[in-house]
Every structure is written in structure tokens, then in C-alpha cells.
Amino acid sequence: MFFHRKELIRPVKVGTPNPKFGLYLLEQFGGATGELTAALQYWVQSFHVEDAGIRDMLQDIAIEEFGHLEMVGKLIMQHTSQKEHHKLHDVPLFALKGVGPHLVDSQGSAWTATYINEGGNVVRDLRANIASEAGARQTYEALIHQCDDDGTRKTLVHLLTREITHAQMFMKALDAMGKLTDPMFGTIEPDETVDVVFNLSQGEDMRGPWNTKPFEYIADPQPKGGMPPKTSNPDDEKSSSGAVAA
């Protein structure tokens, strides 16, 4: 059961409308890193989670993201519904589709469910969510750098801040499970190469915590798989290219 309160969770007030900036804002409405993507991603993930606390956290954040989608939509509406309506002609998308938000990104590409990252495993999903929050935070920072309206900037800074908060919450949940720094999860045990790293970028080789103990560093890795079996395709054309082995 859902309820919608007409009051916004935070004030949204644009001082100087700018349809071109409204176009940029579509990235966080119908774009890959946008609020609709986040809201649906966390909500769908919550159905897979057995832990009641983590499920509740995902649902709370999902609903907050729907509130953020509303805020972004109100920003776009205020930036595009202005008295100088002719300015919309500078932005063909709004001139053709009308004012306000639409389910497209800043390039006019339609929102798609392929943006949603969920996989039915709580550890995998929480890690994906940290990356999603980082992507959204980066987009908000780019928007803030392009914005010269104080009211809009204030709203965008709040939205950026909440992305950081959500990432912290996901990290705390992983930590509580002992999976914040443990890369292994699931039910399949890895093979013997789990702690082996290969030096496959030749030149000025760099060493760091990613290829020193507890890892075994292979400075000059050699192939151990042998040659693959010859290709056999009974439906292939029986012509010879004339190629010979070197």
C-alpha cells in the first residue's frame, strides 16, 4: 500500500528558469543514474532479501528516491514553464514534447529497465547500489557545476548529499554481514587461483597492495592451457583458405 503526500520532502524553488538547464536535469529523471532507476532498483531488490532489517532499509531508501524523483520533476517543471515561452524553442525536446519532465535523459533517449541493476543476492545487490549512488552523485556534481541559479543549486546539493548517505547505509549493511571488504559471497567455493595475480601489462611494472601479499604475484605468466581443439563444424563450407601453420 502506498500513500502520496502532496508536500515535498524539501523545498524546491527556482529563481531564474532556464529551459536548457531543464534539459540537463532530465538526466536525473529518465537517465541511467536518475532517481527513477534508483527507486525501482532498490524496491525490486527488497523482494529478494530475507533479512527484515535490510529489506526495510531498501524499501525506505526506495521511497525516498521516489521523493527525489518528484523534486527533480518539480525543478524541470519550473525551469520550463515560464512566461517567456518562446525560449523553449531553444530546446527542441521541450518545444515538441511540452514542458515539464519526460521519461528520457538529457539526450532524449527513453528510459529503459536495463538501467536497473539487481541480481537476487543481497551482497551483490548492495555492492551494485554503492556504485549506483556514486554514479548519481557524480551526475549531481556535474549539474551543480553547470548551474548558476541559487535555488536550484540548493536542491541539487541536498540530492547529492543524500546519495552519500545512502552509500554509507549500504556500506554499513555490508559491514554488519561481514562482507564490506570480503570479495567472496555465494555458495560456490573459488578455485586455487583466488589469491593469484598476473602481470599482464608489460612495461614499467607497478606494485601495490593489489598485487603484493597476501597475493601471489606472477611476474611473467605463461599459458598452461595448451592449444584449443580444432574447430569442427559439419555445416561449414568445405573450402580451404590455403593457410598453413607457422
C-alpha positions in Angstrom: 0.0 0.0 0.0 1.3 3.4 -0.9 0.4 6.9 0.1 1.5 10.1 -1.6 1.7 13.4 0.4 1.5 16.4 -1.7 4.1 18.3 0.3 7.6 17.9 -1.0 10.2 16.4 1.4 12.4 19.5 0.8 11.6 22.9 -0.7 12.1 23.3 -4.5 12.3 26.9 -5.7 13.9 28.0 -9.0 14.9 31.7 -9.1 15.7 32.1 -12.8 14.1 29.5 -15.1 16.4 28.1 -17.8 14.9 25.5 -20.2 18.4 24.5 -21.3 19.3 23.5 -17.8 15.9 21.8 -17.5 17.2 19.6 -20.4 20.3 18.7 -18.3 18.1 17.8 -15.3 16.3 15.2 -17.4 19.4 13.1 -16.8 18.3 12.6 -13.2 14.7 12.0 -14.1 14.8 9.5 -17.0 18.5 8.8 -17.3 20.7 5.8 -16.3 21.8 7.4 -13.0 18.5 9.0 -12.3 16.1 8.8 -9.4 13.5 6.5 -11.2 16.3 4.0 -11.8 17.4 4.1 -8.2 13.8 3.9 -6.7 12.9 0.9 -8.8 16.2 -0.9 -8.4 16.1 -0.8 -4.6 12.4 -1.6 -4.4 12.8 -4.7 -6.6 15.8 -5.8 -4.7 13.9 -5.7 -1.4 11.7 -8.6 -2.5 14.7 -10.9 -2.6 16.1 -10.1 0.8 15.4 -12.5 3.8 16.9 -10.1 6.4 13.9 -8.0 7.6 16.2 -5.1 8.6 18.0 -4.8 5.2 14.7 -5.2 3.4 13.2 -2.3 5.4 16.3 -0.2 4.6 16.0 -0.9 0.9 12.3 0.0 0.9 12.9 3.2 2.9 15.6 4.4 0.5 13.5 3.4 -2.5 10.6 5.5 -1.3 13.0 8.4 -0.6 14.2 8.1 -4.1 10.7 8.4 -5.4 10.5 11.6 -3.4 13.7 12.8 -5.1 12.2 12.0 -8.5 9.4 14.3 -7.5 11.8 17.0 -6.6 13.7 16.7 -9.9 10.4 16.7 -11.7 9.4 19.9 -10.0 12.7 21.5 -10.9 12.3 20.6 -14.5 8.7 22.0 -14.5 9.8 25.3 -13.0 12.7 25.6 -15.5 10.4 25.0 -18.5 7.1 26.6 -17.6 8.0 30.3 -17.8 6.4 33.4 -19.2 9.0 33.7 -22.0 7.6 30.6 -23.6 9.5 31.3 -26.8 12.7 30.3 -25.0 11.5 26.7 -25.2 12.3 26.9 -28.9 16.0 26.8 -27.9 15.3 23.3 -26.6 13.6 21.2 -29.3 12.8 18.4 -26.8 10.5 20.7 -24.7 9.2 22.6 -27.7 8.0 19.3 -29.2 7.0 17.2 -26.1 5.8 20.1 -23.9 7.0 21.5 -20.6 8.0 19.5 -17.6 9.7 16.2 -17.1 9.6 13.3 -19.5 10.9 9.7 -19.3 14.0 10.5 -21.3 17.5 11.5 -20.5 19.3 14.7 -21.4 20.0 13.3 -24.9 16.3 12.4 -25.5 16.9 8.7 -25.1 13.9 6.9 -23.5 14.3 5.4 -20.0 14.8 1.6 -20.1 14.6 -1.1 -17.4 18.1 -2.2 -18.5 19.4 0.6 -16.3 18.3 -1.4 -13.2 21.0 -3.5 -11.6 19.6 -6.3 -9.4 20.6 -9.9 -9.2 18.8 -11.7 -6.3 21.7 -11.8 -3.9 21.9 -9.3 -1.1 25.7 -8.9 -1.1 25.8 -8.5 -4.9 22.9 -6.0 -4.8 24.3 -3.9 -2.0 27.6 -3.6 -3.8 25.8 -2.6 -7.0 23.9 0.0 -5.0 27.1 1.7 -3.8 28.2 2.0 -7.4 24.7 3.4 -8.4 24.9 6.0 -5.6 28.4 7.0 -6.8 27.1 7.4 -10.4 24.2 9.6 -9.2 26.4 11.7 -7.0 28.8 12.3 -9.9 25.9 13.4 -12.2 24.6 15.8 -9.5 28.1 17.3 -9.1 28.3 17.8 -12.9 24.8 19.5 -12.8 25.8 21.8 -9.9 28.9 22.9 -11.8 26.7 23.9 -14.7 24.1 25.7 -12.6 24.0 29.4 -11.8 20.6 29.5 -10.0 20.9 29.5 -6.2 17.6 27.8 -5.6 18.3 25.0 -8.0 21.8 24.6 -6.6 20.5 24.2 -3.1 18.1 21.4 -4.1 20.9 19.7 -6.1 23.3 19.9 -3.2 20.7 18.2 -1.0 20.1 15.4 -3.5 23.9 14.9 -3.9 24.2 14.7 -0.1 21.5 12.0 0.2 23.4 9.9 -2.4 26.4 9.9 0.0 24.1 9.0 3.0 22.6 6.1 1.1 26.0 4.8 0.1 27.1 4.8 3.7 23.9 2.9 4.7 24.7 0.2 2.1 28.2 0.0 3.3 27.1 -0.3 7.0 24.7 -3.1 6.0 27.6 -5.0 4.2 29.8 -4.4 7.2 27.2 -5.9 9.5 27.2 -9.0 7.3 31.0 -9.2 7.3 31.0 -8.5 3.6 32.3 -5.0 3.3 35.8 -6.0 2.4 35.3 -9.7 1.8 35.1 -10.1 -2.0 33.7 -13.7 -1.8 30.0 -14.4 -1.5 27.5 -17.0 -2.6 27.6 -20.8 -2.2 30.4 -21.8 -4.7 34.0 -22.1 -3.4 36.6 -20.4 -5.6 39.5 -22.5 -7.1 43.2 -22.3 -6.2 43.9 -19.2 -8.2 41.8 -16.9 -6.0 44.9 -15.3 -4.5 47.0 -15.2 -7.7 47.5 -12.0 -9.7 49.1 -11.9 -13.1 51.4 -9.1 -14.5 49.8 -8.7 -17.9 50.6 -5.1 -18.6 54.2 -5.1 -19.9 56.4 -2.1 -19.4 57.0 -0.1 -16.2 55.5 -2.6 -13.8 53.9 -1.1 -10.7 53.5 -2.9 -7.4 50.9 -2.1 -4.7 48.6 -3.7 -2.2 46.6 -5.1 -5.1 49.5 -7.4 -6.2 51.6 -7.9 -3.1 51.0 -10.2 -0.1 48.6 -12.0 0.6 48.5 -12.2 -3.2 51.0 -14.4 -5.2 52.4 -12.2 -7.9 53.2 -13.9 -11.2 55.7 -11.5 -12.9 55.9 -13.5 -16.2 52.8 -15.5 -16.6 52.9 -18.4 -19.1 50.0 -20.1 -20.8 49.1 -23.5 -19.3 46.0 -24.4 -21.3 47.7 -25.7 -24.4 46.2 -25.2 -27.9 42.5 -25.3 -28.2 40.9 -28.3 -30.1 40.5 -27.8 -33.8 37.2 -26.3 -34.8 34.7 -28.9 -36.1 31.5 -27.6 -37.8 29.7 -30.1 -40.1 27.6 -27.3 -41.5 30.5 -25.2 -42.6 31.6 -24.8 -46.2 34.4 -27.2 -47.1 36.7 -24.7 -48.8 40.4 -24.2 -48.0 41.9 -20.8 -47.4 45.4 -22.1 -48.2 46.6 -21.1 -44.8 49.4 -23.1 -43.1 50.6 -23.2 -39.6 53.7 -21.1 -38.8 
